[in-house]
């Protein structure tokens, strides 16, 4: 998808962005930002809008960090399990090859 210029609103502020994201993704992003800022603002109403926004950024960055770590862990788990499965398949093939060479197949096989 080609980049396009769009306008989104976060906390009443309009932002013009150049993006390749679709409208649903942009709505999710702006709503997530608004919700996070509103949550922090409700918990600490004395904070300035600037400090509230920075805390929201830090909160989202922490969430991103955890999601990236979860993804890395998942990829490593998939890699480990795939290696184990390939090893088991190769062992099974090797065993089958040995049976064929020795003529040790059960009746009706090979």
Backbone torsions as a table, in degrees:
resi	resn	phi	psi	omega
1	UNK	NA	135.4	179.7
2	UNK	-77.9	153.1	178.1
3	UNK	-71.1	145.2	178.7
4	UNK	-137.3	162.2	178.6
5	UNK	-95.0	127.4	-179.3
6	UNK	-133.0	162.7	176.1
7	UNK	-120.9	129.1	174.7
8	UNK	-124.1	161.1	179.5
9	UNK	-122.1	128.2	176.1
10	UNK	-128.8	121.2	-179.5
11	UNK	53.6	39.7	177.8
12	UNK	80.0	-4.8	179.3
13	UNK	-95.9	131.4	178.2
14	UNK	-89.9	137.3	178.6
15	UNK	-127.9	133.5	176.0
16	UNK	-101.1	123.4	-177.0
17	UNK	-123.6	152.3	170.8
18	UNK	-108.0	118.2	-172.0
19	UNK	-148.9	160.2	173.1
20	UNK	-107.9	7.4	179.3
21	UNK	-76.9	150.5	178.2
22	UNK	-82.0	172.1	-175.6
23	UNK	-61.3	-37.1	179.2
24	UNK	-63.9	-42.0	179.2
25	UNK	-65.4	-42.4	179.5
26	UNK	-64.6	-39.2	177.2
27	UNK	-63.3	-43.4	178.1
28	UNK	-60.4	-45.9	-178.0
29	UNK	-63.6	-48.1	-178.8
30	UNK	-67.1	-37.6	178.8
31	UNK	-67.8	-40.0	177.5
32	UNK	-62.3	-44.4	178.4
33	UNK	-62.0	-47.9	179.5
34	UNK	-60.0	-45.2	-179.1
35	UNK	-62.5	-41.8	-178.1
36	UNK	-67.2	-43.5	179.1
37	UNK	-65.1	-43.2	178.5
38	UNK	-61.0	-40.9	-179.9
39	UNK	-62.2	-46.3	-179.9
40	UNK	-68.0	-40.5	179.8
41	UNK	-62.3	-38.7	178.2
42	UNK	-67.8	-38.2	-178.8
43	UNK	-74.6	-29.0	-177.3
44	UNK	-138.6	72.4	-175.3
45	UNK	-64.2	-16.9	-179.7
46	UNK	-82.0	-10.8	180.0
47	UNK	-70.8	145.7	176.1
48	UNK	-69.1	157.4	176.8
49	UNK	-56.4	-36.7	-180.0
50	UNK	-64.5	-47.5	-180.0
51	UNK	-64.9	-39.5	177.9
52	UNK	-60.9	-44.6	179.6
53	UNK	-64.0	-41.2	179.3
54	UNK	-65.2	-40.3	177.0
55	UNK	-64.6	-36.9	177.0
56	UNK	-63.8	-41.2	178.0
57	UNK	-62.6	-45.0	179.0
58	UNK	-63.2	-39.6	178.6
59	UNK	-63.5	-45.0	178.4
60	UNK	-67.2	-36.1	177.8
61	UNK	-65.2	-38.8	176.9
62	UNK	-64.4	-42.1	178.0
63	UNK	-61.8	-42.9	177.8
64	UNK	-61.4	-42.6	178.2
65	UNK	-56.9	-48.7	-179.3
66	UNK	-63.8	-40.4	179.3
67	UNK	-65.1	-40.2	177.9
68	UNK	-65.8	-39.6	177.8
69	UNK	-64.5	-43.6	177.7
70	UNK	-59.9	-41.2	178.9
71	UNK	-65.2	-42.8	177.6
72	UNK	-61.5	-44.2	178.7
73	UNK	-63.0	-42.0	179.2
74	UNK	-62.9	-44.3	178.4
75	UNK	-61.1	-41.5	179.6
76	UNK	-65.3	-40.9	178.2
77	UNK	-62.8	-43.7	178.0
78	UNK	-63.1	-42.3	179.1
79	UNK	-61.7	-44.8	-179.9
80	UNK	-63.8	-47.0	-179.4
81	UNK	-64.8	-38.8	178.5
82	UNK	-63.6	-42.1	178.6
83	UNK	-61.8	-43.6	178.5
84	UNK	-62.7	-42.3	179.3
85	UNK	-65.0	-43.7	178.1
86	UNK	-61.9	-40.4	178.0
87	UNK	-62.0	-45.3	180.0
88	UNK	-63.3	-40.3	177.6
89	UNK	-63.4	-44.3	179.0
90	UNK	-63.7	-41.2	177.4
91	UNK	-62.4	-41.3	179.2
92	UNK	-64.0	-42.7	177.7
93	UNK	-63.6	-42.3	179.4
94	UNK	-62.6	-41.5	178.0
95	UNK	-64.0	-42.4	178.8
96	UNK	-64.0	-41.3	178.4
97	UNK	-62.6	-40.8	179.0
98	UNK	-64.7	-40.5	178.2
99	UNK	-62.2	-42.0	-179.6
100	UNK	-64.0	-43.0	180.0
101	UNK	-65.5	-37.4	-177.2
102	UNK	-86.7	-15.8	-177.3
103	UNK	76.8	31.6	-175.1
104	UNK	-98.6	25.6	-179.7
105	UNK	-76.2	144.1	173.8
106	UNK	-62.7	156.1	179.5
107	UNK	-54.3	137.9	178.7
108	UNK	87.5	-4.2	178.1
109	UNK	-110.8	150.2	171.0
110	UNK	45.5	NA	NA
